[in-house]
Amino acid sequence: MRRLSFVLRSCVSPWIVLPVIGLSIANWMQRNRTFLGEGMWTVEWAAIAIPLIGIFVAGGAAVDAARFTTPGRYHVALTARHPSRLWLMLFSAATVPAICVHIAGIAVHLALGGVRNPSVGWIAMIMAVIVQCLGLLWFGAIGLLIGRYFRPAAAGVLAASAAFGAFYIFSTYGRPRFGLLSLGGATIPRIGLTWNAGFLALQALLFGATIALAILLPSRGTTTGLAPTRMGSVALSAVVIVPILASQFSPWVQRNVVGAQELPQTCDGVAPRICYYGEHTAFGAAAAPQIRRLVEAARRAGYDAFSYPVINESSATAANRTATSASFPMLSSYLDDHSINDEELVRALVLPTHCPGLYAAQPPSEAFWSQVDNLTATWLALVEHPASPPASSPSSPAGAVRLSPAQALATVQQVQGCRW
């Protein structure tokens, strides 16, 4: 208790937990928290705030390290028999509160989402959270390292700037290469993906090594404070150079996530049989009645082309559809305000996302997109005006026209058969 009291009285870094809490809450409140229920997405969402939190952690650690090494009231590091204990205390004061806030946020939202059987598995999720926490520790270690050799004000500014710059240097921005600070940050569903175990392991190894070097860096006393020894200078260079080299020479861990094929298991009704992922139960339960309403409207009007026997939710890596079935992703309208937009849903149902040509270097022709627009317009007209469908619907794509049942069937067979 005496040590805790001393830290709270003498250190700045424990109090950075206040802005950290604010950043964490702001991050979790984005986009109506529609990620609730999906384990991997929840963990990846938490990582969005890590770069900003890291700036505060690094700055706080640097200010405290500088205050305890600059000659004056708190020049403990210049006289301590075991300075590594001091560094560990300051390091803990800066990082432990932020890590507690980070883990608490993830735990609360996993509980709110009712996550019980995440598709990626609990072990993978725990590994990812551990690496994220190591990332926060790394920011604290960088601040501690900088704070030893500068005055408090300069140390805080330099450490915060270094943390900001490090994120851009050691992140991948979607490029296929290793990035030490590529800790996640998804704002879209992650079903169909899982973490690359090799990527996480290399991150953990480099984080651990550079954190240890930063804390145990050999230093010598001077008339103005501390300076690194010759061996310390070598270690200091390694803290910067090793992550850069790893990003250039780690071809076997180029992506932090990899594909994980999995079919939706939760199904609703028959003809059509609508299936969605268990982690998306809230979305699936909202989308299924809407899909059934669309199919029923088409059947009543005699448009068998839209009577798909099976309709599956698609994932980030699998269309989950064939020439005789349809699929739908988690819709952007649902992500925005939990609503289901008919036009977006109909377009998703008719778009042949299972066709390789849709993703080829040479994009589909204008004629193909006109066919998709016509199918969308036709189906929307059947839903919005079931008694006497007009040539097009007000919400239809511009320039699209309504097809007859025979024309719709021929067009669906051509589009679904990937013939264009």
Summary of the structure (lengths in Angstrom):
residues: 420
radius of gyration: 27.7
end to end distance: 73.6
largest distance: 91.1
contacts: 1399
relative contact order: 0.09
helix: 60%
strand: 6%
